[in-house]
Amino acid sequence: MEGWLNDEYLVLFSEAERSALADRYGISATLPGYVLVGLRGWDEFIVLNEVGGMLCMPTVPLDLEYAKPFELPGSFDLIADGRFSNKIKWYVKPLVFGGDVQDLDNMTWVSLTQHAELVVWWNAQYKLASSDQ
């Protein structure tokens, strides 16, 4: 399920998809006990913590330091937008690595499978860079 909720584009995963996608994105290994709910604005994960609290955090870096509370309304309808269906916006050079959101050459559209691969790869690079400091 994906679409606009006010000014935010959300991609929400079904309960049947959540576990496999959490594994594919590396969330299961990095944040044991957390449940992947979806994507907020393509750049952030929506997750439930071990006690059911909803949070959003960047896809890169996948680090609880950057998590913040997030709430979905109790009842809502997403407004579909065919321009973005089955596409995820990706910054070629992620923002945490100095990528620029204003640089159109830094933005591309990828599939969900590609997105998961990029998230895992860039998070590994982030861990390497962090361990070097």
The first five atom37 places (N, CA, C, CB, O) and aatype in JSON, in Angstrom:
{
  "aatype": [12, 6, 7, 17, 10, 2, 3, 6, 18, 10, 19, 10, 13, 15, 6, 0, 6, 1, 15, 0, 10, 0, 3, 1, 18, 7, 9, 15, 0, 16, 10, 14, 7, 18, 19, 10, 19, 7, 10, 1, 7, 17, 3, 6, 13, 9, 19, 10, 2, 6, 19, 7, 7, 12, 10, 4, 12, 14, 16, 19, 14, 10, 3, 10, 6, 18, 0, 11, 14, 13, 6, 10, 14, 7, 15, 13, 3, 10, 9, 0, 3, 7, 1, 13, 15, 2, 11, 9, 11, 17, 18, 19, 11, 14, 10, 19, 13, 7, 7, 3, 19, 5, 3, 10, 3, 2, 12, 16, 17, 19, 15, 10, 16, 5, 8, 0, 6, 10, 19, 19, 17, 17, 2, 0, 5, 18, 11, 10, 0, 15, 15, 3, 5],
  "atom_mask": [
    [1, 1, 1, 1, 1],
    [1, 1, 1, 1, 1],
    [1, 1, 1, 0, 1],
    [1, 1, 1, 1, 1],
    [1, 1, 1, 1, 1],
    [1, 1, 1, 1, 1],
    [1, 1, 1, 1, 1],
    [1, 1, 1, 1, 1],
    [1, 1, 1, 1, 1],
    [1, 1, 1, 1, 1],
    [1, 1, 1, 1, 1],
    [1, 1, 1, 1, 1],
    [1, 1, 1, 1, 1],
    [1, 1, 1, 1, 1],
    [1, 1, 1, 1, 1],
    [1, 1, 1, 1, 1],
    [1, 1, 1, 1, 1],
    [1, 1, 1, 1, 1],
    [1, 1, 1, 1, 1],
    [1, 1, 1, 1, 1],
    [1, 1, 1, 1, 1],
    [1, 1, 1, 1, 1],
    [1, 1, 1, 1, 1],
    [1, 1, 1, 1, 1],
    [1, 1, 1, 1, 1],
    [1, 1, 1, 0, 1],
    [1, 1, 1, 1, 1],
    [1, 1, 1, 1, 1],
    [1, 1, 1, 1, 1],
    [1, 1, 1, 1, 1],
    [1, 1, 1, 1, 1],
    [1, 1, 1, 1, 1],
    [1, 1, 1, 0, 1],
    [1, 1, 1, 1, 1],
    [1, 1, 1, 1, 1],
    [1, 1, 1, 1, 1],
    [1, 1, 1, 1, 1],
    [1, 1, 1, 0, 1],
    [1, 1, 1, 1, 1],
    [1, 1, 1, 1, 1],
    [1, 1, 1, 0, 1],
    [1, 1, 1, 1, 1],
    [1, 1, 1, 1, 1],
    [1, 1, 1, 1, 1],
    [1, 1, 1, 1, 1],
    [1, 1, 1, 1, 1],
    [1, 1, 1, 1, 1],
    [1, 1, 1, 1, 1],
    [1, 1, 1, 1, 1],
    [1, 1, 1, 1, 1],
    [1, 1, 1, 1, 1],
    [1, 1, 1, 0, 1],
    [1, 1, 1, 0, 1],
    [1, 1, 1, 1, 1],
    [1, 1, 1, 1, 1],
    [1, 1, 1, 1, 1],
    [1, 1, 1, 1, 1],
    [1, 1, 1, 1, 1],
    [1, 1, 1, 1, 1],
    [1, 1, 1, 1, 1],
    [1, 1, 1, 1, 1],
    [1, 1, 1, 1, 1],
    [1, 1, 1, 1, 1],
    [1, 1, 1, 1, 1],
    [1, 1, 1, 1, 1],
    [1, 1, 1, 1, 1],
    [1, 1, 1, 1, 1],
    [1, 1, 1, 1, 1],
    [1, 1, 1, 1, 1],
    [1, 1, 1, 1, 1],
    [1, 1, 1, 1, 1],
    [1, 1, 1, 1, 1],
    [1, 1, 1, 1, 1],
    [1, 1, 1, 0, 1],
    [1, 1, 1, 1, 1],
    [1, 1, 1, 1, 1],
    [1, 1, 1, 1, 1],
    [1, 1, 1, 1, 1],
    [1, 1, 1, 1, 1],
    [1, 1, 1, 1, 1],
    [1, 1, 1, 1, 1],
    [1, 1, 1, 0, 1],
    [1, 1, 1, 1, 1],
    [1, 1, 1, 1, 1],
    [1, 1, 1, 1, 1],
    [1, 1, 1, 1, 1],
    [1, 1, 1, 1, 1],
    [1, 1, 1, 1, 1],
    [1, 1, 1, 1, 1],
    [1, 1, 1, 1, 1],
    [1, 1, 1, 1, 1],
    [1, 1, 1, 1, 1],
    [1, 1, 1, 1, 1],
    [1, 1, 1, 1, 1],
    [1, 1, 1, 1, 1],
    [1, 1, 1, 1, 1],
    [1, 1, 1, 1, 1],
    [1, 1, 1, 0, 1],
    [1, 1, 1, 0, 1],
    [1, 1, 1, 1, 1],
    [1, 1, 1, 1, 1],
    [1, 1, 1, 1, 1],
    [1, 1, 1, 1, 1],
    [1, 1, 1, 1, 1],
    [1, 1, 1, 1, 1],
    [1, 1, 1, 1, 1],
    [1, 1, 1, 1, 1],
    [1, 1, 1, 1, 1],
    [1, 1, 1, 1, 1],
    [1, 1, 1, 1, 1],
    [1, 1, 1, 1, 1],
    [1, 1, 1, 1, 1],
    [1, 1, 1, 1, 1],
    [1, 1, 1, 1, 1],
    [1, 1, 1, 1, 1],
    [1, 1, 1, 1, 1],
    [1, 1, 1, 1, 1],
    [1, 1, 1, 1, 1],
    [1, 1, 1, 1, 1],
    [1, 1, 1, 1, 1],
    [1, 1, 1, 1, 1],
    [1, 1, 1, 1, 1],
    [1, 1, 1, 1, 1],
    [1, 1, 1, 1, 1],
    [1, 1, 1, 1, 1],
    [1, 1, 1, 1, 1],
    [1, 1, 1, 1, 1],
    [1, 1, 1, 1, 1],
    [1, 1, 1, 1, 1],
    [1, 1, 1, 1, 1],
    [1, 1, 1, 1, 1],
    [1, 1, 1, 1, 1],
    [1, 1, 1, 1, 1]
  ],
  "atom_positions": [
    [[0.86, -1.17, 0.0], [0.0, 0.0, 0.0], [0.9, 1.23, 0.0], [-0.98, 0.0, 1.23], [1.77, 1.37, 0.86]],
    [[0.7, 2.11, -0.96], [1.53, 3.3, -1.02], [0.74, 4.47, -1.55], [2.75, 3.05, -1.88], [-0.24, 4.32, -2.28]],
    [[1.2, 5.66, -1.18], [0.56, 6.88, -1.64], [0.79, 8.03, -0.68], [0.0, 0.0, 0.0], [1.56, 7.92, 0.28]],
    [[0.11, 9.12, -0.97], [0.27, 10.33, -0.19], [-0.65, 10.34, 1.02], [0.01, 11.56, -1.06], [-1.83, 9.97, 0.93]],
    [[-0.11, 10.75, 2.13], [-0.87, 11.04, 3.34], [-0.5, 12.47, 3.68], [-0.55, 10.03, 4.55], [0.57, 12.74, 4.23]],
    [[-1.38, 13.38, 3.34], [-1.09, 14.82, 3.43], [0.13, 15.11, 2.55], [-0.83, 15.26, 4.92], [0.06, 14.88, 1.34]],
    [[1.22, 15.6, 3.12], [2.4, 15.97, 2.31], [3.49, 14.9, 2.31], [2.97, 17.26, 2.81], [4.59, 15.16, 1.85]],
    [[3.19, 13.72, 2.83], [4.2, 12.67, 2.92], [3.82, 11.48, 2.05], [4.39, 12.22, 4.37], [2.67, 11.06, 2.02]],
    [[4.82, 10.95, 1.34], [4.61, 9.74, 0.56], [5.0, 8.56, 1.43], [5.42, 9.77, -0.78], [6.12, 8.51, 1.94]],
    [[4.09, 7.62, 1.6], [4.32, 6.45, 2.44], [4.22, 5.18, 1.61], [3.32, 6.41, 3.6], [3.4, 5.07, 0.7]],
    [[5.07, 4.23, 1.95], [4.98, 2.87, 1.42], [4.82, 1.99, 2.64], [6.25, 2.47, 0.54], [5.74, 1.87, 3.45]],
    [[3.65, 1.38, 2.8], [3.37, 0.55, 3.97], [3.32, -0.91, 3.55], [2.05, 0.98, 4.65], [2.64, -1.26, 2.58]],
    [[4.04, -1.74, 4.28], [4.13, -3.15, 3.95], [3.06, -3.94, 4.7], [5.52, -3.69, 4.28], [2.7, -3.61, 5.83]],
    [[2.57, -4.98, 4.06], [1.59, -5.85, 4.72], [2.3, -6.65, 5.8], [0.89, -6.8, 3.69], [3.53, -6.79, 5.78]],
    [[1.54, -7.16, 6.74], [2.14, -7.98, 7.8], [2.87, -9.18, 7.21], [1.07, -8.45, 8.79], [3.89, -9.61, 7.75]],
    [[2.37, -9.73, 6.11], [3.0, -10.88, 5.48], [4.36, -10.53, 4.87], [2.08, -11.45, 4.39], [5.23, -11.39, 4.78]],
    [[4.56, -9.28, 4.46], [5.81, -8.85, 3.83], [6.87, -8.42, 4.83], [5.53, -7.72, 2.88], [8.07, -8.47, 4.52]],
    [[6.46, -8.0, 6.0], [7.35, -7.29, 6.93], [8.6, -8.07, 7.33], [6.59, -6.94, 8.16], [9.7, -7.52, 7.31]],
    [[8.45, -9.31, 7.69], [9.59, -10.09, 8.18], [10.64, -10.29, 7.08], [9.11, -11.45, 8.71], [11.83, -10.09, 7.31]],
    [[10.19, -10.69, 5.91], [11.13, -10.93, 4.8], [11.83, -9.63, 4.41], [10.39, -11.52, 3.58], [13.03, -9.63, 4.13]],
    [[11.1, -8.52, 4.39], [11.71, -7.24, 4.03], [12.66, -6.75, 5.12], [10.64, -6.19, 3.75], [13.69, -6.16, 4.82]],
    [[12.32, -6.99, 6.38], [13.23, -6.63, 7.47], [14.54, -7.39, 7.34], [12.58, -6.92, 8.84], [15.6, -6.84, 7.6]],
    [[14.47, -8.64, 6.94], [15.68, -9.43, 6.7], [16.46, -8.86, 5.52], [15.33, -10.92, 6.44], [17.67, -8.67, 5.6]],
    [[15.75, -8.58, 4.44], [16.4, -8.09, 3.21], [17.08, -6.74, 3.44], [15.36, -7.97, 2.08], [18.15, -6.48, 2.89]],
    [[16.46, -5.88, 4.25], [17.02, -4.56, 4.54], [18.08, -4.59, 5.65], [15.91, -3.62, 4.93], [18.75, -3.58, 5.89]],
    [[18.24, -5.72, 6.31], [19.22, -5.81, 7.39], [18.71, -5.33, 8.73], [0.0, 0.0, 0.0], [19.47, -5.23, 9.69]],
    [[17.43, -5.02, 8.81], [16.86, -4.53, 10.06], [16.84, -5.63, 11.12], [15.44, -3.99, 9.83], [17.12, -5.37, 12.29]],
    [[16.52, -6.85, 10.72], [16.45, -7.96, 11.67], [17.78, -8.15, 12.39], [16.05, -9.26, 10.95], [17.82, -8.42, 13.59]],
    [[18.89, -8.02, 11.65], [20.21, -8.21, 12.24], [20.66, -6.98, 13.02], [21.23, -8.53, 11.15], [21.28, -7.11, 14.08]],
    [[20.37, -5.81, 12.51], [20.83, -4.57, 13.14], [19.98, -4.16, 14.33], [20.85, -3.46, 12.12], [20.49, -3.66, 15.33]],
    [[18.68, -4.38, 14.21], [17.74, -3.97, 15.27], [16.85, -5.16, 15.65], [16.86, -2.77, 14.8], [15.65, -5.16, 15.34]],
    [[17.41, -6.16, 16.31], [16.61, -7.33, 16.67], [15.38, -6.93, 17.49], [17.46, -8.34, 17.47], [15.45, -6.09, 18.39]],
    [[14.26, -7.54, 17.15], [13.03, -7.25, 17.87], [12.21, -6.12, 17.26], [0.0, 0.0, 0.0], [11.06, -5.91, 17.66]],
    [[12.78, -5.4, 16.3], [12.05, -4.32, 15.65], [11.28, -4.87, 14.46], [13.02, -3.19, 15.2], [11.7, -5.83, 13.82]],
    [[10.14, -4.26, 14.18], [9.27, -4.68, 13.08], [9.25, -3.58, 12.03], [7.82, -5.0, 13.6], [8.98, -2.42, 12.35]],
    [[9.53, -3.93, 10.8], [9.48, -2.98, 9.7], [8.03, -2.77, 9.28], [10.34, -3.48, 8.5], [7.32, -3.72, 8.96]],
    [[7.6, -1.52, 9.3], [6.22, -1.18, 8.91], [6.2, -0.64, 7.48], [5.62, -0.14, 9.88], [5.3, -0.96, 6.71]],
    [[7.19, 0.19, 7.13], [7.19, 0.77, 5.8], [8.27, 1.81, 5.62], [0.0, 0.0, 0.0], [9.26, 1.85, 6.35]],
    [[8.04, 2.65, 4.62], [8.96, 3.74, 4.28], [8.2, 5.05, 4.36], [9.57, 3.54, 2.87], [7.04, 5.15, 3.96]],
    [[8.87, 6.04, 4.88], [8.31, 7.39, 4.97], [9.13, 8.29, 4.06], [8.31, 7.93, 6.46], [10.33, 8.49, 4.28]],
    [[8.49, 8.82, 3.04], [9.18, 9.73, 2.14], [10.39, 9.1, 1.48], [0.0, 0.0, 0.0], [11.31, 9.82, 1.09]],
    [[10.42, 7.81, 1.34], [11.47, 7.03, 0.68], [12.79, 7.02, 1.46], [11.72, 7.58, -0.7], [13.57, 6.08, 1.3]],
    [[13.05, 8.02, 2.29], [14.34, 8.15, 2.96], [14.37, 7.58, 4.37], [14.73, 9.58, 3.0], [15.44, 7.45, 4.97]],
    [[13.21, 7.25, 4.9], [13.16, 6.79, 6.29], [12.36, 5.51, 6.4], [12.56, 7.87, 7.19], [11.38, 5.29, 5.69]],
    [[12.81, 4.66, 7.32], [12.03, 3.48, 7.68], [11.01, 3.88, 8.74], [12.94, 2.33, 8.2], [11.25, 4.77, 9.55]],
    [[9.87, 3.22, 8.71], [8.91, 3.27, 9.8], [9.0, 1.91, 10.47], [7.42, 3.61, 9.3], [8.82, 0.88, 9.82]],
    [[9.28, 1.9, 11.76], [9.45, 0.65, 12.49], [8.68, 0.7, 13.81], [10.95, 0.38, 12.76], [8.32, 1.77, 14.31]],
    [[8.43, -0.49, 14.34], [7.91, -0.63, 15.69], [9.03, -1.18, 16.54], [6.64, -1.56, 15.74], [9.7, -2.14, 16.15]],
    [[9.25, -0.57, 17.72], [10.29, -1.1, 18.6], [9.76, -2.29, 19.38], [10.8, 0.0, 19.56], [8.64, -2.74, 19.17]],
    [[10.59, -2.8, 20.29], [10.25, -4.04, 21.01], [8.97, -3.94, 21.83], [11.38, -4.43, 21.92], [8.33, -4.95, 22.12]],
    [[8.59, -2.72, 22.21], [7.38, -2.53, 23.03], [6.22, -1.95, 22.23], [7.69, -1.62, 24.21], [5.2, -1.56, 22.8]],
    [[6.38, -1.9, 20.89], [5.28, -1.46, 20.03], [5.25, 0.02, 19.74], [0.0, 0.0, 0.0], [4.32, 0.51, 19.1]],
    [[6.27, 0.77, 20.19], [6.33, 2.19, 19.87], [6.75, 2.39, 18.43], [0.0, 0.0, 0.0], [7.67, 1.73, 17.95]],
    [[6.08, 3.31, 17.75], [6.4, 3.57, 16.34], [7.45, 4.66, 16.24], [5.13, 3.98, 15.56], [7.38, 5.69, 16.91]],
    [[8.44, 4.39, 15.38], [9.54, 5.31, 15.15], [9.8, 5.44, 13.67], [10.82, 4.84, 15.89], [9.42, 4.57, 12.88]],
    [[10.46, 6.52, 13.28], [11.01, 6.6, 11.93], [12.49, 6.91, 12.09], [10.28, 7.69, 11.06], [12.91, 7.57, 13.04]],
    [[13.27, 6.42, 11.14], [14.72, 6.63, 11.16], [15.23, 6.56, 9.74], [15.43, 5.58, 12.07], [14.6, 5.94, 8.88]],
    [[16.36, 7.19, 9.49], [16.9, 7.14, 8.13], [17.18, 5.71, 7.68], [18.17, 7.97, 8.04], [17.51, 4.84, 8.49]],
    [[17.05, 5.49, 6.39], [17.45, 4.19, 5.85], [18.96, 4.04, 5.92], [16.95, 4.02, 4.39], [19.47, 2.94, 6.11]],
    [[19.67, 5.17, 5.77], [21.13, 5.22, 5.92], [21.46, 6.5, 6.66], [21.86, 5.16, 4.52], [21.17, 7.58, 6.15]],
    [[22.04, 6.44, 7.84], [22.46, 5.25, 8.55], [21.31, 4.62, 9.33], [23.61, 5.57, 9.48], [20.46, 5.32, 9.89]],
    [[21.3, 3.33, 9.37], [20.32, 2.57, 10.14], [20.86, 2.53, 11.57], [20.08, 1.11, 9.55], [21.54, 1.58, 11.97]],
    [[20.54, 3.57, 12.33], [21.12, 3.77, 13.64], [20.07, 4.37, 14.55], [22.39, 4.67, 13.56], [19.46, 5.39, 14.22]],
    [[19.84, 3.74, 15.71], [18.83, 4.23, 16.65], [19.09, 5.65, 17.13], [18.76, 3.31, 17.84], [18.18, 6.33, 17.6]],
    [[20.32, 6.11, 17.01], [20.66, 7.48, 17.4], [19.79, 8.49, 16.65], [22.16, 7.76, 17.15], [19.5, 9.57, 17.16]],
    [[19.39, 8.14, 15.44], [18.63, 9.05, 14.59], [17.13, 8.76, 14.58], [19.15, 8.98, 13.2], [16.39, 9.39, 13.83]],
    [[16.68, 7.83, 15.4], [15.26, 7.48, 15.46], [14.47, 8.57, 16.17], [15.06, 6.12, 16.17], [14.96, 9.21, 17.1]],
    [[13.26, 8.77, 15.7], [12.37, 9.74, 16.36], [10.95, 9.17, 16.34], [12.42, 11.13, 15.65], [10.59, 8.4, 15.45]],
    [[10.16, 9.56, 17.32], [8.78, 9.06, 17.38], [8.01, 9.43, 16.12], [8.06, 9.61, 18.62], [8.22, 10.49, 15.52]],
    [[7.12, 8.55, 15.74], [6.28, 8.78, 14.56], [4.93, 8.14, 14.82], [6.94, 8.2, 13.26], [4.85, 7.1, 15.47]],
    [[3.88, 8.75, 14.32], [2.54, 8.19, 14.48], [1.81, 8.21, 13.14], [1.74, 8.96, 15.54], [1.87, 9.18, 12.39]],
    [[1.12, 7.12, 12.88], [0.17, 7.1, 11.78], [-1.2, 7.38, 12.37], [0.19, 5.72, 11.01], [-1.48, 6.95, 13.49]],
    [[-2.04, 8.09, 11.66], [-3.39, 8.32, 12.18], [-4.12, 7.0, 12.36], [-4.18, 9.24, 11.23], [-3.8, 6.01, 11.7]],
    [[-5.1, 6.97, 13.25], [-5.85, 5.75, 13.5], [-6.57, 5.25, 12.26], [0.0, 0.0, 0.0], [-6.7, 4.04, 12.07]],
    [[-7.03, 6.14, 11.45], [-7.74, 5.77, 10.23], [-7.3, 6.73, 9.12], [-9.3, 5.81, 10.44], [-7.29, 7.95, 9.31]],
    [[-6.95, 6.18, 7.98], [-6.51, 7.04, 6.89], [-6.59, 6.29, 5.58], [-5.07, 7.55, 7.14], [-6.62, 5.06, 5.54]],
    [[-6.62, 7.04, 4.51], [-6.54, 6.5, 3.16], [-5.35, 7.16, 2.49], [-7.86, 6.75, 2.36], [-5.19, 8.38, 2.54]],
    [[-4.51, 6.35, 1.86], [-3.4, 6.9, 1.08], [-3.92, 7.25, -0.31], [-2.22, 5.89, 1.0], [-4.7, 6.51, -0.9]],
    [[-3.47, 8.37, -0.82], [-3.86, 8.8, -2.15], [-2.8, 8.32, -3.14], [-4.04, 10.36, -2.23], [-1.67, 8.81, -3.14]],
    [[-3.18, 7.36, -3.97], [-2.26, 6.76, -4.93], [-1.75, 7.82, -5.91], [-2.94, 5.61, -5.7], [-2.45, 8.78, -6.24]],
    [[-0.52, 7.63, -6.36], [0.1, 8.52, -7.33], [0.89, 7.66, -8.3], [1.03, 9.59, -6.62], [1.99, 7.19, -7.98]],
    [[0.34, 7.44, -9.48], [0.94, 6.56, -10.47], [2.37, 6.92, -10.85], [0.0, 0.0, 0.0], [3.12, 6.06, -11.31]],
    [[2.75, 8.18, -10.67], [4.12, 8.58, -10.99], [5.15, 7.86, -10.12], [4.27, 10.09, -10.83], [6.3, 7.69, -10.53]],
    [[4.73, 7.44, -8.93], [5.68, 6.88, -7.97], [5.42, 5.42, -7.62], [5.66, 7.68, -6.73], [6.17, 4.83, -6.84]],
    [[4.39, 4.83, -8.18], [4.06, 3.44, -7.84], [5.22, 2.51, -8.16], [2.8, 3.0, -8.58], [5.79, 2.54, -9.26]],
    [[5.55, 1.68, -7.19], [6.62, 0.68, -7.33], [7.98, 1.29, -7.64], [6.26, -0.3, -8.4], [8.82, 0.64, -8.26]],
    [[8.2, 2.53, -7.22], [9.48, 3.2, -7.39], [9.88, 3.79, -6.05], [9.4, 4.31, -8.5], [9.04, 4.23, -5.26]],
    [[11.18, 3.79, -5.8], [11.67, 4.39, -4.58], [12.77, 5.37, -4.95], [12.19, 3.31, -3.57], [13.7, 5.04, -5.68]],
    [[12.63, 6.59, -4.43], [13.64, 7.62, -4.69], [14.91, 7.26, -3.92], [13.12, 9.04, -4.27], [14.86, 6.86, -2.76]],
    [[16.03, 7.4, -4.59], [17.31, 7.08, -3.97], [18.32, 8.16, -4.3], [17.82, 5.68, -4.43], [18.44, 8.59, -5.45]],
    [[19.05, 8.59, -3.28], [20.16, 9.51, -3.5], [21.4, 8.69, -3.81], [20.4, 10.43, -2.26], [21.84, 7.88, -2.99]],
    [[21.97, 8.89, -4.99], [23.12, 8.13, -5.45], [24.24, 8.2, -4.4], [23.62, 8.65, -6.82], [24.87, 7.19, -4.08]],
    [[24.48, 9.37, -3.89], [25.38, 9.56, -2.75], [24.51, 9.95, -1.58], [26.51, 10.65, -3.04], [24.01, 11.08, -1.52]],
    [[24.31, 9.03, -0.63], [23.41, 9.32, 0.51], [23.82, 10.59, 1.26], [23.4, 8.15, 1.47], [24.99, 10.97, 1.29]],
    [[22.83, 11.22, 1.84], [23.03, 12.5, 2.51], [24.08, 12.42, 3.61], [21.73, 12.99, 3.09], [24.87, 13.36, 3.77]],
    [[24.12, 11.32, 4.36], [25.08, 11.17, 5.44], [26.52, 11.14, 4.93], [24.78, 9.9, 6.23], [27.46, 11.37, 5.68]],
    [[26.69, 10.86, 3.64], [28.0, 10.84, 3.01], [28.26, 12.13, 2.22], [28.13, 9.63, 2.1], [29.22, 12.2, 1.45]],
    [[27.42, 13.13, 2.42], [27.61, 14.41, 1.76], [26.8, 14.61, 0.5], [0.0, 0.0, 0.0], [27.0, 15.59, -0.21]],
    [[25.89, 13.69, 0.2], [25.03, 13.85, -0.97], [24.14, 15.07, -0.82], [0.0, 0.0, 0.0], [23.8, 15.47, 0.3]],
    [[23.76, 15.65, -1.92], [22.99, 16.89, -1.95], [21.59, 16.62, -2.49], [23.7, 17.96, -2.81], [21.44, 16.12, -3.61]],
    [[20.57, 16.96, -1.71], [19.19, 16.75, -2.16], [18.82, 17.69, -3.3], [18.22, 16.95, -0.99], [17.89, 17.4, -4.06]],
    [[19.52, 18.8, -3.44], [19.22, 19.76, -4.51], [19.84, 19.36, -5.85], [19.72, 21.14, -4.11], [19.42, 19.86, -6.89]],
    [[20.82, 18.48, -5.82], [21.52, 18.05, -7.03], [20.7, 16.96, -7.73], [22.95, 17.53, -6.69], [20.63, 15.83, -7.26]],
    [[20.08, 17.31, -8.84], [19.23, 16.35, -9.56], [20.01, 15.15, -10.07], [18.54, 17.04, -10.71], [19.44, 14.08, -10.26]],
    [[21.31, 15.31, -10.29], [22.15, 14.18, -10.71], [22.38, 13.2, -9.57], [23.48, 14.68, -11.25], [22.85, 12.09, -9.79]],
    [[22.06, 13.6, -8.35], [22.25, 12.74, -7.18], [21.0, 11.92, -6.88], [22.61, 13.58, -5.96], [20.99, 11.16, -5.91]],
    [[19.96, 12.04, -7.69], [18.7, 11.35, -7.42], [18.35, 10.42, -8.56], [17.57, 12.36, -7.19], [18.49, 10.77, -9.74]],
    [[17.89, 9.23, -8.19], [17.43, 8.27, -9.2], [16.25, 7.5, -8.6], [18.59, 7.29, -9.64], [15.95, 7.63, -7.41]],
    [[15.6, 6.7, -9.43], [14.49, 5.87, -8.97], [14.9, 4.41, -9.1], [13.2, 6.16, -9.79], [15.48, 4.01, -10.11]],
    [[14.6, 3.63, -8.06], [15.0, 2.22, -8.04], [13.8, 1.36, -7.63], [16.19, 1.99, -7.06], [12.79, 1.87, -7.13]],
    [[13.93, 0.07, -7.85], [12.89, -0.88, -7.41], [13.09, -1.17, -5.92], [12.95, -2.21, -8.24], [14.11, -0.79, -5.34]],
    [[12.13, -1.81, -5.32], [12.23, -2.19, -3.91], [13.43, -3.12, -3.68], [10.93, -2.88, -3.43], [14.14, -2.97, -2.69]],
    [[13.64, -4.06, -4.59], [14.78, -4.97, -4.48], [16.09, -4.21, -4.54], [14.74, -6.03, -5.59], [16.99, -4.44, -3.72]],
    [[16.22, -3.31, -5.5], [17.43, -2.49, -5.61], [17.62, -1.62, -4.37], [17.38, -1.62, -6.86], [18.73, -1.46, -3.88]],
    [[16.52, -1.07, -3.88], [16.57, -0.21, -2.7], [17.15, -0.98, -1.51], [15.18, 0.33, -2.35], [18.02, -0.47, -0.81]],
    [[16.66, -2.18, -1.28], [17.16, -2.99, -0.17], [18.66, -3.25, -0.33], [16.4, -4.33, -0.08], [19.41, -3.16, 0.64]],
    [[19.09, -3.58, -1.54], [20.51, -3.84, -1.78], [21.35, -2.59, -1.52], [20.73, -4.32, -3.22], [22.41, -2.68, -0.91]],
    [[20.88, -1.44, -1.96], [21.6, -0.19, -1.74], [21.65, 0.18, -0.26], [20.95, 0.94, -2.54], [22.69, 0.61, 0.24]],
    [[20.54, 0.0, 0.43], [20.5, 0.3, 1.86], [21.5, -0.56, 2.62], [19.08, 0.08, 2.43], [22.24, -0.05, 3.46]],
    [[21.54, -1.85, 2.33], [22.47, -2.75, 3.0], [23.92, -2.35, 2.69], [22.21, -4.22, 2.58], [24.75, -2.28, 3.59]],
    [[24.22, -2.09, 1.41], [25.58, -1.75, 1.02], [26.04, -0.45, 1.68], [25.69, -1.63, -0.5], [27.13, -0.39, 2.24]],
    [[25.2, 0.59, 1.61], [25.59, 1.88, 2.17], [25.67, 1.83, 3.7], [24.61, 2.96, 1.73], [26.51, 2.51, 4.28]],
    [[24.83, 1.04, 4.34], [24.95, 0.9, 5.79], [26.24, 0.19, 6.17], [23.74, 0.15, 6.36], [26.84, 0.5, 7.2]],
    [[26.68, -0.76, 5.36], [27.96, -1.42, 5.6], [29.1, -0.4, 5.46], [28.17, -2.61, 4.62], [30.04, -0.41, 6.25]],
    [[29.01, 0.48, 4.46], [30.02, 1.52, 4.28], [30.03, 2.48, 5.47], [29.77, 2.29, 2.98], [31.08, 2.93, 5.92]],
    [[28.84, 2.79, 5.97], [28.73, 3.68, 7.14], [29.4, 3.05, 8.36], [27.24, 4.0, 7.45], [30.12, 3.72, 9.1]],
    [[29.15, 1.76, 8.55], [29.78, 1.06, 9.7], [31.29, 1.06, 9.55], [29.26, -0.41, 9.81], [32.0, 1.29, 10.53]],
    [[31.79, 0.82, 8.35], [33.24, 0.84, 8.11], [33.82, 2.22, 8.41], [33.56, 0.44, 6.67], [34.83, 2.33, 9.1]],
    [[33.17, 3.25, 7.91], [33.65, 4.62, 8.13], [33.59, 4.98, 9.62], [32.81, 5.62, 7.31], [34.49, 5.65, 10.13]],
    [[32.56, 4.54, 10.3], [32.41, 4.82, 11.74], [33.45, 4.09, 12.57], [31.02, 4.42, 12.22], [33.94, 4.63, 13.56]],
    [[33.8, 2.88, 12.16], [34.78, 2.09, 12.92], [36.21, 2.62, 12.7], [34.7, 0.61, 12.52], [37.1, 2.35, 13.51]],
    [[36.42, 3.35, 11.62], [37.74, 3.92, 11.32], [38.02, 5.15, 12.18], [37.85, 4.29, 9.84], [39.17, 5.59, 12.27]],
    [[37.0, 5.7, 12.79], [37.19, 6.95, 13.55], [37.51, 6.71, 14.98], [35.96, 7.81, 13.47], [37.7, 7.65, 15.75]]
  ]
}
